[in-house]
Amino acid sequence: MSFDFDATVVGAGAVGLACGRALAKRGLAVLVLEKEGHIGQGVSSRNSEVIHGGLYYPTGTLKARFCVEGRRALYGFLDSRKIDYRKCGKLVVATEEAEVERIEAIFQQATANGVEGLEHLTGAQARALEPGLNAHAAILSPESGLFASHDYMLALVGEIEDAGGSVVVNTPFERAEALPGGGFTITAGGEAGATLTTRLLVTAPGLQAQGVASRIDGFPADKIPKGHFGKGVYFRLTGKAPFGRLIYPPPIPGALGTHYRKDLGGQAVFGPDLAYVETEDYSVDPAKADEFAHYIRRFWPGLPEGALTPDYAGIRPKLHGPGQPQPDFQLRGRDDHGLDGLVALFGIESPGLTSSLAIGEAVADMLDA
């Protein structure tokens, strides 16, 4: 049977585009469908743009593996395409004696994960690197950094198109049905709605992962993990950025916690926090500034009064609710759902952006592409 496309990817965020690139690199005719009017309008445009070292994730998990592999591949990709980034390094800071044991556990975890160049720092050594920092002790991760994520996604689109593939916006996925001899029929909406056939199907729609899976005929409902919306807001500093490196306190339950970055434009940004919400609400409550200030002063006592202004919010596609353990990325293939030629991605939150190139290659491998 002939198909309109060898592979179709649902979702043109960083991970969906990386999947499309990996498949296109292997000689497949690829289509990427995106419901929004531009690429990367969901989770991929509302994050910290941090390149994570791979410090926190349990050894042997997909998060640990993909973060380290993806980060190594990402720096090479950014260099070769001349995309702006800064390998500024990260300090994970214990602001008091009681936190030292927690950051030491992070050091041991990161070492087990193969993260390069880690250093223990005394409080004095950390303050020598970043004057004004309150640090009882710290870990330095020199491989951590920041990058221009939208430019990265544009480069992924370019590679897909250079290989003969297409990225189509304003075209929401509506449903898919498995064909008797293999492959799928996909119905897409939008003004240029169409029905097409594809041999392989990848779903990487971020917050809509559960909804998209439910509209694939034959996808078992009990194999669709429950999703949660984890909202995080960011505040921007009025005034000069105080530190050059990323500053992270120990993680909070379910997330990495409110951290500091000096963005590529030279401004200081703090966030995100974590609050579970029911809808895609991207508002930022200015009243949260006091809560942020109290938290930030643990590691930066010199934060001036009234210097924080509301910036933006993001929502992470979590697979755990409040008080539940944080699960791994889920890449669901035939062994999970019983459908040949389909990989469905769930719970691709942090470090999904850093991991995206590695996720793309793993998806292509799962499909024997």
C-alpha positions as CSV (number, residue, x, y, z in Angstrom):
1,M,0.0,0.0,0.0
2,S,1.2,3.5,-0.8
3,F,0.8,6.3,1.8
4,D,0.7,10.0,1.5
5,F,3.5,10.2,4.1
6,D,5.9,7.8,5.6
7,A,5.6,9.4,9.1
8,T,3.3,12.0,10.6
9,V,4.0,13.9,13.8
10,V,1.3,15.6,15.9
11,G,2.7,18.7,17.5
12,A,5.3,21.2,16.3
13,G,7.0,22.0,19.6
14,A,10.6,21.3,20.3
15,V,10.0,17.6,20.9
16,G,7.7,17.0,18.0
17,L,10.0,18.9,15.6
18,A,13.0,16.9,16.9
19,C,11.0,13.7,16.2
20,G,10.2,14.9,12.7
21,R,13.9,15.8,12.1
22,A,15.1,12.4,13.3
23,L,12.6,10.6,11.0
24,A,13.4,12.9,8.0
25,K,17.2,12.3,8.5
26,R,16.5,8.6,8.0
27,G,15.0,9.3,4.6
28,L,11.3,9.3,5.4
29,A,8.7,11.7,4.0
30,V,7.6,13.5,7.1
31,L,4.6,15.7,7.9
32,V,4.3,17.6,11.2
33,L,0.8,18.9,12.1
34,E,0.4,21.9,14.4
35,K,-2.9,23.3,15.6
36,E,-1.6,26.8,16.4
37,G,-0.7,29.4,13.9
38,H,3.1,29.1,14.6
39,I,5.5,26.5,15.8
40,G,6.3,26.1,19.5
41,Q,3.4,28.1,20.9
42,G,2.7,25.7,23.8
43,V,5.1,24.3,26.4
44,S,8.1,25.1,24.2
45,S,7.6,28.8,24.3
46,R,6.9,29.1,28.0
47,N,9.9,27.7,29.8
48,S,13.3,28.9,31.1
49,E,15.3,28.1,28.0
50,V,17.7,26.3,30.3
51,I,20.1,23.6,29.0
52,H,20.0,21.1,31.9
53,G,23.1,19.2,32.8
54,G,21.2,16.1,34.0
55,L,21.8,16.4,37.7
56,Y,18.5,15.4,39.3
57,Y,17.0,12.4,37.6
58,P,17.2,8.8,39.0
59,T,19.9,6.9,37.2
60,G,18.5,4.6,34.5
61,T,15.4,6.6,33.8
62,L,14.6,8.1,30.4
63,K,14.9,11.6,31.9
64,A,18.5,10.9,33.1
65,R,19.6,9.3,29.9
66,F,17.9,11.7,27.5
67,C,18.9,14.8,29.4
68,V,22.6,13.9,29.2
69,E,22.5,12.6,25.7
70,G,20.3,15.4,24.5
71,R,22.4,18.1,26.1
72,R,25.6,16.8,24.5
73,A,23.9,16.7,21.1
74,L,22.2,20.1,21.6
75,Y,25.5,22.0,22.1
76,G,26.9,20.5,18.9
77,F,23.7,21.3,17.0
78,L,23.6,24.9,18.3
79,D,27.3,25.4,17.3
80,S,26.8,24.0,13.8
81,R,23.8,26.2,13.1
82,K,25.2,29.3,14.8
83,I,22.3,29.5,17.2
84,D,22.7,31.8,20.2
85,Y,23.5,30.1,23.6
86,R,25.6,30.7,26.7
87,K,27.2,27.9,28.6
88,C,27.1,29.9,31.8
89,G,27.1,27.0,34.3
90,K,24.8,26.4,37.3
91,L,25.2,26.7,41.0
92,V,23.0,24.5,43.1
93,V,23.1,26.3,46.4
94,A,22.7,25.2,50.0
95,T,21.7,28.4,51.8
96,E,22.1,26.8,55.3
97,E,23.6,23.8,56.9
98,A,20.4,21.9,56.8
99,E,20.4,21.9,53.0
100,V,24.0,20.5,52.5
101,E,22.9,16.9,52.7
102,R,20.3,17.6,50.0
103,I,22.8,19.1,47.5
104,E,25.3,16.3,48.3
105,A,22.6,13.8,47.2
106,I,22.2,15.8,44.0
107,F,26.0,15.6,43.4
108,Q,26.0,11.8,43.9
109,Q,23.0,11.4,41.6
110,A,24.6,13.6,38.9
111,T,27.9,11.7,39.1
112,A,26.0,8.4,38.6
113,N,24.3,10.0,35.6
114,G,27.6,10.8,33.9
115,V,27.4,14.5,34.2
116,E,30.8,16.0,33.5
117,G,32.9,18.6,35.4
118,L,31.0,18.8,38.7
119,E,32.6,20.5,41.6
120,H,32.0,20.9,45.3
121,L,32.3,24.5,46.4
122,T,32.5,26.0,49.9
123,G,30.3,28.9,50.6
124,A,33.3,31.2,50.2
125,Q,34.2,29.7,46.9
126,A,30.6,30.1,45.6
127,R,30.6,33.8,46.8
128,A,33.9,34.4,45.1
129,L,32.2,33.3,41.8
130,E,29.0,35.2,42.5
131,P,29.4,38.0,45.0
132,G,26.1,38.8,46.7
133,L,25.1,35.1,46.8
134,N,24.1,33.6,50.2
135,A,25.7,30.1,50.1
136,H,26.7,27.8,52.9
137,A,27.9,25.4,50.2
138,A,27.3,24.8,46.5
139,I,27.7,22.4,43.5
140,L,29.0,23.9,40.3
141,S,27.7,22.3,37.0
142,P,29.7,23.9,34.2
143,E,27.8,22.1,31.4
144,S,24.5,23.9,32.2
145,G,23.4,26.9,30.1
146,L,20.8,28.8,28.2
147,F,19.8,29.0,24.5
148,A,17.5,30.6,22.0
149,S,14.8,27.9,21.9
150,H,12.8,29.5,19.1
151,D,15.8,29.8,16.8
152,Y,16.5,26.1,17.7
153,M,12.9,25.1,16.6
154,L,13.2,27.1,13.4
155,A,16.4,25.2,12.6
156,L,14.6,21.9,13.2
157,V,11.9,23.0,10.8
158,G,14.6,23.9,8.2
159,E,16.1,20.5,8.5
160,I,12.7,18.8,8.0
161,E,12.0,20.9,5.0
162,D,15.4,20.4,3.5
163,A,14.8,16.7,3.7
164,G,11.6,17.1,1.7
165,G,9.2,17.1,4.7
166,S,6.5,19.6,5.7
167,V,5.5,21.5,8.9
168,V,1.9,22.6,8.6
169,V,0.4,25.1,11.1
170,N,-3.3,26.0,11.7
171,T,-4.1,22.3,11.2
172,P,-5.3,20.5,14.3
173,F,-5.3,16.7,14.6
174,E,-8.9,15.5,14.8
175,R,-8.7,11.7,14.8
176,A,-6.8,8.7,13.4
177,E,-7.8,5.2,12.5
178,A,-5.5,2.2,12.0
179,L,-5.7,0.6,8.6
180,P,-6.1,-3.1,8.2
181,G,-2.8,-3.6,6.4
182,G,-0.9,-1.2,8.6
183,G,-0.6,2.5,8.8
184,F,-3.2,5.1,9.7
185,T,-5.8,7.4,8.2
186,I,-5.6,10.9,9.8
187,T,-8.3,13.5,9.7
188,A,-7.0,17.0,10.2
189,G,-9.1,20.1,10.7
190,G,-8.6,23.8,10.1
191,E,-9.4,25.8,7.0
192,A,-7.5,23.4,4.8
193,G,-8.8,20.3,6.6
194,A,-7.8,17.1,5.0
195,T,-7.8,13.3,5.3
196,L,-4.4,11.7,4.7
197,T,-2.7,8.4,5.2
198,T,0.6,7.7,6.9
199,R,2.6,4.6,7.6
200,L,3.9,5.8,11.0
201,L,2.4,8.1,13.6
202,V,4.0,10.0,16.5
203,T,2.0,12.1,18.9
204,A,4.0,14.8,20.8
205,P,1.3,17.5,21.5
206,G,2.4,18.4,25.0
207,L,-0.6,19.4,27.1
208,Q,-3.0,17.8,24.6
209,A,-1.3,14.3,24.8
210,Q,-4.1,12.6,26.5
211,G,-6.8,14.2,24.3
212,V,-5.0,13.3,21.1
213,A,-4.5,9.7,22.2
214,S,-8.2,9.4,23.0
215,R,-9.0,10.2,19.4
216,I,-6.9,7.4,18.0
217,D,-9.3,4.6,17.2
218,G,-8.2,1.5,19.1
219,F,-5.9,3.2,21.6
220,P,-6.9,1.5,25.0
221,A,-8.3,4.1,27.4
222,D,-6.6,2.4,30.3
223,K,-3.2,3.0,28.6
224,I,-3.7,6.7,28.6
225,P,-2.0,8.1,31.8
226,K,-3.9,10.7,33.7
227,G,-2.5,14.2,33.0
228,H,-2.2,17.2,35.3
229,F,-1.5,20.9,34.5
230,G,1.4,22.2,36.5
231,K,1.5,26.0,36.2
232,G,4.6,28.0,36.9
233,V,4.9,31.8,36.8
234,Y,8.0,34.0,36.3
235,F,9.0,37.4,37.6
236,R,11.5,39.7,36.0
237,L,13.9,42.0,37.9
238,T,13.9,45.7,37.4
239,G,17.6,46.6,37.4
240,K,20.9,45.0,36.8
241,A,21.2,41.2,36.8
242,P,23.0,40.2,40.0
243,F,24.6,36.9,38.8
244,G,26.1,35.5,35.6
245,R,25.4,31.8,36.4
246,L,22.1,30.0,36.9
247,I,21.3,29.8,40.6
248,Y,19.2,26.9,41.8
249,P,18.2,26.2,45.4
250,P,17.5,22.5,46.2
251,P,14.4,21.2,44.3
252,I,10.9,21.4,45.7
253,P,8.5,18.4,45.6
254,G,7.5,17.7,42.0
255,A,9.7,20.3,40.3
256,L,13.1,22.0,40.4
257,G,11.8,25.1,42.2
258,T,12.1,28.9,41.7
259,H,15.5,29.6,40.2
260,Y,17.4,32.5,38.8
261,R,18.7,33.0,35.3
262,K,20.3,35.9,33.4
263,D,18.6,35.6,30.0
264,L,20.3,36.0,26.7
265,G,19.2,39.6,26.7
266,G,21.0,40.2,30.0
267,Q,18.0,40.5,32.2
268,A,17.3,38.6,35.4
269,V,14.3,36.3,35.6
270,F,13.1,34.2,38.5
271,G,10.8,31.2,38.3
272,P,8.9,29.1,37.9
273,D,6.9,28.1,41.0
274,L,4.4,25.3,40.9
275,A,0.7,25.3,41.3
276,Y,-1.8,22.8,39.9
277,V,-4.5,24.2,37.8
278,E,-7.5,22.8,35.8
279,T,-7.3,25.0,32.7
280,E,-4.7,26.6,30.5
281,D,-4.6,29.9,32.4
282,Y,-1.4,31.9,31.7
283,S,-2.2,34.9,33.9
284,V,0.4,36.1,36.4
285,D,-0.9,37.4,39.7
286,P,1.2,40.5,40.7
287,A,0.5,39.7,44.3
288,K,2.8,36.7,44.1
289,A,5.8,39.1,44.0
290,D,6.0,39.1,47.8
291,E,6.1,35.3,47.9
292,F,8.8,35.2,45.3
293,A,10.8,37.9,47.0
294,H,10.7,36.0,50.3
295,Y,12.0,32.8,48.5
296,I,14.6,34.7,46.4
297,R,16.1,36.4,49.5
298,R,17.2,33.0,50.8
299,F,19.9,33.0,48.1
300,W,20.0,36.7,47.3
301,P,19.5,38.8,50.4
302,G,20.2,41.9,48.4
303,L,17.0,41.8,46.3
304,P,15.7,45.4,46.4
305,E,12.2,46.1,47.6
306,G,9.6,46.3,44.8
307,A,12.1,45.2,42.1
308,L,10.0,42.2,40.8
309,T,7.6,42.7,37.9
310,P,5.2,40.0,36.6
311,D,6.6,38.4,33.4
312,Y,4.9,35.2,32.0
313,A,3.6,31.8,32.9
314,G,4.0,28.3,31.6
315,I,2.1,25.0,32.1
316,R,3.9,21.7,32.3
317,P,2.2,18.4,31.2
318,K,2.7,16.5,34.4
319,L,1.8,12.9,35.0
320,H,1.6,13.3,38.8
321,G,-0.6,15.4,41.1
322,P,0.2,17.2,44.3
323,G,2.1,15.0,46.8
324,Q,2.7,12.2,44.2
325,P,6.1,10.9,43.1
326,Q,7.4,12.5,39.9
327,P,7.3,9.8,37.1
328,D,9.5,9.3,34.1
329,F,8.9,10.4,30.5
330,Q,6.6,7.9,28.8
331,L,7.2,6.9,25.2
332,R,4.4,4.4,24.5
333,G,4.9,2.0,21.6
334,R,3.2,-1.1,20.4
335,D,4.0,-3.2,23.5
336,D,2.0,-0.7,25.5
337,H,-1.0,0.0,23.3
338,G,-1.1,-2.7,20.7
339,L,-1.0,-0.5,17.6
340,D,1.8,-1.0,15.1
341,G,3.6,2.1,13.9
342,L,2.5,4.4,16.7
343,V,4.6,6.1,19.4
344,A,2.6,8.3,21.8
345,L,4.5,10.6,24.2
346,F,3.2,11.6,27.6
347,G,4.5,13.7,30.4
348,I,7.3,15.4,28.4
349,E,8.0,18.3,30.8
350,S,11.4,19.4,32.1
351,P,14.0,18.4,30.9
352,G,12.1,17.8,27.7
353,L,13.6,20.8,25.8
354,T,17.2,19.8,26.7
355,S,16.3,16.1,25.9
356,S,14.5,16.8,22.6
357,L,17.2,15.6,20.1
358,A,17.7,12.4,22.1
359,I,13.9,11.8,22.4
360,G,13.6,12.2,18.6
361,E,16.3,9.6,18.0
362,A,14.7,7.2,20.5
363,V,11.3,7.6,18.8
364,A,12.8,6.9,15.4
365,D,14.5,3.8,16.8
366,M,11.2,2.6,18.4
367,L,9.6,2.8,14.9
368,D,12.6,1.0,13.3
369,A,12.8,4.0,10.9
